[in-house]
Amino acid sequence: MTIVFDFIIGLVTGILSGFGIGGGSLLILYLTLFSGVPQYTAAGINLLYFIFCAPAALISHFKNKLIDGKTALCCIAAGVPSSVLAAIAAAYLDVGVLRRIFGVFLLYIGIRELFFDIPSRRKAPGRRPDSDLVSSGAESGAIKNPEKKTDI
């Protein structure tokens, strides 16, 4: 039964990831809080999960011309070295500290989504409703407004 439930959670978080909502964050919460998976193991599972979910979402975003190439390159240039440094630092941090950092990050995102009007998400003429779904994290800077004429 647990394998079936794990599959359903993977399916739901995969769908959310495809929309750009952050299914990986929800997957980590499920794994650590409900499945009893250790934090480091959950992070590793999430990274492996991301490798397989991200290409489908990326193809869709390219197809719909929702990627700003210059911003994406800046995010990649900053994200790759910082993720390597963060992975090295995480190996030396206590699991409790990692959980707290992750919890604070999720609280920040949740509060921001609930209580603050983010100008980039306001409706613009001709803007697709699904482009409003991606609003947080590094990838939000790479998602462009279809009204903006920026080539990749």
N, C-alpha and C positions, 0 to 999 in steps of 0.2 A: 504493500500500500504506500509506503514512504517513497518508493521509486516513482510511482504514478504521480504523487503530489509534487515531488521534486521536478518531474517533467512538466507538470502544469505551471509551476512557478517559473521554470525556464522559458516556457512558451509565453507567458504573460510578460515577463521582463524583457524578452526578446522583442515582442510587439512594441512595448514602451520604448525600448532602445531604438527601434526603427523610426519612431516618431521623434526621437531626440529628447525624450523626457528624462532619461537617466535611469534606465532599467538596471544598470550595473550597480548603482547605489542601493537600489531596492533589493537586488540579489544579495549583496553583502549583508544587509540587515536581516534578510531571511536566513541566510546561512549561519550567521553568528547568534542571532536571538532565538530562532526557532529550531534550527537543526543542530545546534551545539558544535558547529565547526569552529576551530580556533581562528582568530583574526588573521594570522599570516596565511593560513591555508585558504580562507575565504578570499583574501586578496589575490592569491595565486589563481584560484578558480575563476575569479572575476576577470583577471587579465586574459586567461585562456578563452573565456566566454566572449570577451570583447573582440578578440582576433576574428572570431567567426561571425559576430553580429554586425560589426562596424562596416564591412564592405557593402552589405546590402543597403544600409542607411546612406552610406557615402555615394553609392551609385544613384540612388534616388535623389539626393541633394544635387549632384552634378546634373542629372537629367532635368531637374526643375530649375536649374541655373540659380541655386541658392548659396553658392560658394563664392566668396570674395577671395580670389587667389592671393593677393598681396597680404591680406590679413591672415589667411591660412598659413602662408609661408612664415610670417612673423611668429605666429603661435607655435608652429612646428620647431622653428629655430630656438625658441625659448623653452618649449616643452620637453624636447628630447634630453638636453643636458640636465635640466632641473629634475626630470623624472629619474634619471640615473642617480643623481645626488640624493634624492628623496628615498630611493630604494636602498641605497647604502646606509643612510641615516636610520631608516626603519628597522634595519637588521640589528641596530644597537639600542633601539628604544624598547621600553617595557610595553607589553600588549595593552595594559591599562591606559597608558599615555596615548597610544595609537587610537584606541576606542574613543577617548575623550576628544582628541583632535578631530576625528571623523564625525563625532556627534555634534561638536560645535559647528563644523562646516555644514552639516545637514540642517541644523537649526538656523544658521545664517541664511541659507538658500530658502528654507521654508518661510521664514519671516519676511524676507525680501519679496517672495512670490505673493504672499498674502496681503501685505500692508503697503507696498510701494508701487507706484505707477512708474513703469520703466518706459521712457519715451520711445525706444526702438520697437516696442511691441504695440504701439498705437496703430489702429487701423489706417491704412493708406489706401487711396483708390487703386484698385487692381491688385491689391495684395492678397495672396492666397491665405486662407485661414490656417492651414497646417504649418505655415511658416512661423506662426505665433507660438508653436509648441516648444521650440528651441529658444531658451532664454537665459540659461545660466552656464557657468563654466567657460573654459577656454574656447570651446567650439562656437559659442554664441557670437564671438567676434568675427568668426569666419563666415557666418551665415549672412548673406546680404539681402537687402531689400530689393525685390524684383524691379522696383522703379528706378533704382540706381544703375547706371550704365557702366559697370566695371567689368572688364573682361578678365578671364582667368589667365 
